[in-house]
Amino acid sequence: MEPSLETLVAGARLALDSDGELIAQVRGEAPRFELFSAANSICSQKVRAVLAHHGQAYRSHSLNLFGGQTYLPAYVRLRVRGCDDMGAALVSQHSGSTSVASGGGCDAAVVPTLIDWQTCEIVVDSKRICNHLDAAVADPAARIDEEIDVIDNLPNYQMLSGCPPGLDRRPGPLRGKTGVAFAMSKVERCDRYLAEHPNEQALQRAYTAKRAKELDAARQLFGEDAMRHAYDVAEAACETLERKLDASATRWLFGDQPTMADLYWGIELTRMKNLGADTFWRDGARPAVETFAERSRGLDAIQRAVVNWPGALF
């Protein structure tokens, strides 16, 4: 018999030695949502920002990406259930995108993961999670969803881990690193867990797929041509955003109040600036994007979920 949701979540909490931090809790009420995220995961930042934007209370567990906590068997068991519940195959190749839709499947060793205790769902993939949260208070508009698709498919993994073309302006801890060693360290971690859990089918499926995905990343994503293409894609998205902002008569992309699309773009531009890629817009290169980046960074939701969240920026 498969373990219950309560058992899976309890196992993940125990493995992380975490009861969770209560965020925006209403006195006397148990929060509907429970979030497993990481400070510097851009997908996690998007989910935290949407939670903050809607004033949703939740129990927060912070995982250490570089310490390998997303690979802990108890957490992977939880993710595998979430991947299976959404009907997604486990991904074994690395497209450079963090999106389940365009990345070829579901990764069982990443964040974020949302538990909705009201509907008893494990929700995986940041876009699905944000839409799930947004649907709790409003029906998301098609145009907003289309904009989120653009942002969701940007090459964040390559830009974070791989050496950029030209001058490396990334923060000190990242500077000079090519991404290959980082991907191969994940392969080695999978090898260890595969050896430790030879008889557990769900973990064997998860770690085998994850190993193949990260090996593919090491081989395909971080060469000079691949990195140049990744930065070209990101800059082209900023150019498209510049044109949209220029054509807009409102303060935000779809009106005078920020939507999830503005939160997503604000977090993306904050990450690009943190990595030194604000050359895409600064010094008059794209003035509308520059203004939007500063305005969106000042949003309370982004301040709370990213700027002032310990460890979210390098």
C-alpha positions in Angstrom: 0.0 0.0 0.0 1.3 3.5 -0.9 2.2 5.8 2.0 -0.3 8.5 2.8 0.3 12.2 2.1 0.7 12.8 5.8 3.3 10.1 6.0 5.3 11.4 3.0 5.3 15.0 4.3 6.2 13.8 7.8 9.2 11.9 6.3 10.4 14.9 4.4 10.1 17.1 7.6 12.1 14.5 9.6 14.8 14.2 6.9 15.2 18.0 6.9 14.9 18.2 10.7 12.4 20.9 10.1 9.0 21.7 11.6 8.8 24.6 9.2 8.5 28.3 9.7 5.0 29.7 9.7 4.8 32.6 7.3 1.9 35.2 7.6 0.0 32.8 9.9 -3.5 33.8 11.1 -3.6 33.2 14.8 -5.2 29.9 15.7 -5.5 28.7 12.1 -3.4 25.9 10.6 -2.1 27.2 7.2 -3.6 25.6 4.1 -0.3 25.4 2.2 3.1 23.9 3.0 6.1 24.8 0.9 9.4 23.1 0.4 11.7 25.6 -1.3 15.3 27.0 -1.5 16.4 30.5 -0.8 18.3 31.0 -4.1 16.1 28.9 -6.4 14.5 31.3 -8.8 11.5 28.9 -9.2 11.1 29.0 -5.4 11.3 32.8 -5.4 8.4 33.0 -7.8 6.2 30.8 -5.6 7.1 32.7 -2.5 6.4 36.0 -4.2 2.9 34.8 -5.3 2.2 33.6 -1.8 3.2 37.0 -0.5 1.3 38.9 -3.2 -1.9 37.1 -2.2 -1.2 37.3 1.6 -1.4 33.5 1.9 -0.2 31.9 5.1 2.0 28.8 4.7 4.5 26.6 6.5 7.9 27.0 4.9 10.8 24.5 4.8 14.0 25.8 3.4 16.3 23.3 1.6 20.0 23.7 0.9 20.5 23.2 -2.8 24.3 23.1 -2.7 24.2 20.8 0.3 22.2 18.3 -1.7 19.0 18.3 0.4 16.7 18.1 -2.6 18.2 14.6 -3.1 17.3 13.2 0.3 15.3 10.0 -0.2 12.3 11.2 1.9 12.0 14.4 -0.1 12.4 12.6 -3.4 9.6 10.1 -2.4 7.3 13.1 -1.9 8.3 14.6 -5.3 7.9 11.4 -7.2 4.3 11.2 -5.9 3.7 14.7 -7.1 5.2 14.0 -10.5 3.2 10.8 -10.8 0.0 12.6 -9.7 0.4 15.2 -12.5 1.0 12.4 -15.0 4.5 13.6 -16.0 7.3 11.3 -16.9 10.6 11.7 -14.9 12.9 13.9 -17.0 16.3 12.3 -18.0 17.6 15.1 -20.4 18.5 18.7 -19.6 17.0 21.3 -21.9 18.5 24.2 -19.8 14.9 25.2 -18.8 13.4 24.6 -15.4 9.9 24.2 -17.0 8.3 20.8 -16.8 6.4 21.5 -20.1 9.4 22.4 -22.2 12.0 20.5 -20.2 10.7 17.1 -21.2 9.2 16.0 -17.8 9.3 16.2 -14.1 12.4 16.3 -11.9 12.1 14.5 -8.6 15.1 16.1 -7.0 14.4 19.9 -7.2 12.3 22.6 -5.5 9.7 24.0 -5.1 7.0 21.6 -3.9 3.7 22.8 -2.5 1.4 20.8 -0.3 -2.3 22.0 -0.4 -3.8 20.5 2.7 -7.3 21.6 1.7 -7.3 19.7 -1.5 -4.7 17.0 -0.4 -2.5 17.7 -3.4 1.2 17.7 -4.0 1.8 20.4 -6.6 5.1 20.4 -8.4 6.5 22.8 -11.1 6.6 26.5 -10.2 4.2 27.6 -13.0 1.6 25.0 -11.9 2.1 26.0 -8.3 1.7 29.7 -9.0 -1.4 29.0 -11.1 -2.8 26.8 -8.4 -2.3 29.7 -5.9 -3.6 32.3 -8.2 -6.7 30.3 -8.9 -7.5 30.2 -5.2 -8.2 34.0 -5.4 -8.8 34.8 -9.1 -8.9 33.2 -12.5 -5.6 33.9 -14.3 -6.0 35.7 -17.7 -4.7 34.0 -20.8 -2.4 36.9 -21.6 -0.8 36.6 -18.2 -0.3 32.8 -18.6 1.3 33.4 -22.0 3.8 35.9 -20.5 4.6 33.5 -17.7 5.4 30.8 -20.3 8.0 33.1 -21.8 9.7 33.7 -18.5 9.4 30.1 -17.4 11.4 29.0 -20.4 14.4 31.3 -19.9 17.8 29.5 -19.5 18.2 30.2 -15.8 20.2 27.0 -15.0 22.8 27.9 -17.6 23.0 31.5 -16.6 23.4 30.6 -12.9 25.9 27.8 -13.3 27.7 28.3 -16.6 30.4 30.8 -17.5 28.9 33.7 -19.6 30.4 34.8 -22.9 32.8 37.6 -22.5 33.4 39.1 -19.1 32.2 37.0 -16.1 30.2 39.5 -14.0 28.7 36.9 -11.7 29.1 37.3 -7.9 32.4 36.0 -6.5 31.2 32.5 -5.4 30.2 31.8 -9.0 32.8 33.6 -11.0 34.9 31.4 -13.3 32.9 28.3 -12.8 31.7 26.5 -15.9 28.8 24.5 -14.6 30.2 21.1 -15.6 31.6 20.4 -12.1 28.3 21.4 -10.5 26.3 19.1 -12.8 28.8 16.2 -12.3 28.5 16.6 -8.5 24.8 15.9 -8.9 25.6 12.8 -10.9 27.8 11.6 -8.1 25.1 12.3 -5.5 22.6 10.2 -7.5 25.1 7.4 -7.8 25.4 7.3 -4.0 21.7 7.2 -3.4 21.2 4.6 -6.1 23.7 2.4 -4.3 22.1 3.0 -0.9 18.5 2.3 -2.0 18.8 -0.6 -4.5 15.4 -2.1 -3.7 13.1 1.0 -3.7 11.6 1.3 -7.1 10.4 5.0 -6.8 13.9 6.1 -5.7 15.6 4.1 -8.4 13.4 5.7 -11.0 13.9 9.2 -9.6 17.7 9.0 -9.2 18.3 7.2 -12.5 16.3 9.9 -14.4 18.0 12.7 -12.5 21.5 11.2 -13.1 20.8 11.1 -16.8 19.5 14.7 -16.8 22.5 16.1 -15.1 25.0 14.1 -17.2 23.2 15.5 -20.2 23.6 19.0 -18.8 27.3 18.5 -18.2 27.8 17.3 -21.8 25.4 19.8 -23.6 24.7 23.0 -21.8 27.9 24.7 -20.8 30.1 24.9 -23.9 30.9 28.3 -25.4 28.3 28.1 -28.1 25.6 26.8 -25.8 26.3 29.6 -23.3 26.3 32.3 -26.0 22.9 31.0 -27.2 21.5 31.0 -23.6 22.5 34.7 -23.2 21.1 35.6 -26.6 17.8 34.0 -25.6 17.7 36.0 -22.4 18.6 39.3 -24.1 16.0 38.7 -26.8 13.3 38.2 -24.1 14.4 41.5 -22.6 14.1 43.2 -26.0 10.5 41.8 -26.4 9.7 43.1 -22.9 11.1 46.5 -23.8 8.7 46.7 -26.7 5.7 45.6 -24.6 6.5 48.1 -21.9 6.9 50.9 -24.5 3.5 50.0 -26.0 1.7 49.9 -22.6 -0.2 52.8 -21.3 -0.5 51.3 -17.8 1.9 51.1 -14.9 2.3 47.3 -15.1 2.1 44.9 -18.0 -1.6 44.2 -17.8 -3.0 47.1 -15.9 -2.4 49.5 -13.0 -2.0 46.8 -10.5 0.7 44.1 -10.6 -0.2 40.6 -11.7 1.7 37.3 -11.5 3.4 38.2 -14.8 4.9 41.3 -13.2 6.1 39.3 -10.2 7.7 36.7 -12.5 9.5 39.3 -14.6 10.5 41.2 -11.5 12.2 38.2 -10.0 13.8 37.2 -13.3 15.3 40.7 -13.7 16.4 40.7 -10.1 18.2 37.4 -10.8 19.8 38.7 -14.0 21.1 41.8 -12.2 22.5 39.6 -9.4 24.4 37.6 -12.1 25.7 40.8 -13.7 23.4 40.4 -16.8 21.8 43.8 -16.2 24.0 44.9 -19.1 20.9 43.9 -21.1 19.2 47.1 -20.0 21.3 49.4 -18.0 23.0 52.7 -19.3 20.1 53.4 -21.6 20.3 50.1 -23.5 16.6 49.4 -22.7 15.2 52.2 -20.5 11.7 50.8 -20.1 13.1 47.5 -18.8 15.5 49.4 -16.5 12.6 51.4 -15.0 10.4 48.3 -14.7 13.2 46.3 -13.0 13.6 48.9 -10.3 9.9 49.3 -9.8 9.2 45.6 -9.6 12.1 44.9 -7.3 10.4 47.4 -4.9 7.2 45.4 -4.8 6.5 44.2 -1.2 6.1 40.6 -2.4 9.5 40.5 -4.1 11.1 42.2 -1.2 9.7 39.6 1.2 10.3 36.6 -1.1 13.6 37.4 -2.6 15.5 40.6 -1.7 15.0 40.2 2.1 14.9 36.4 2.1 18.1 35.1 3.6 20.4 33.5 1.0 18.1 34.3 -2.0 20.7 36.4 -3.7 24.5 35.8 -4.1 
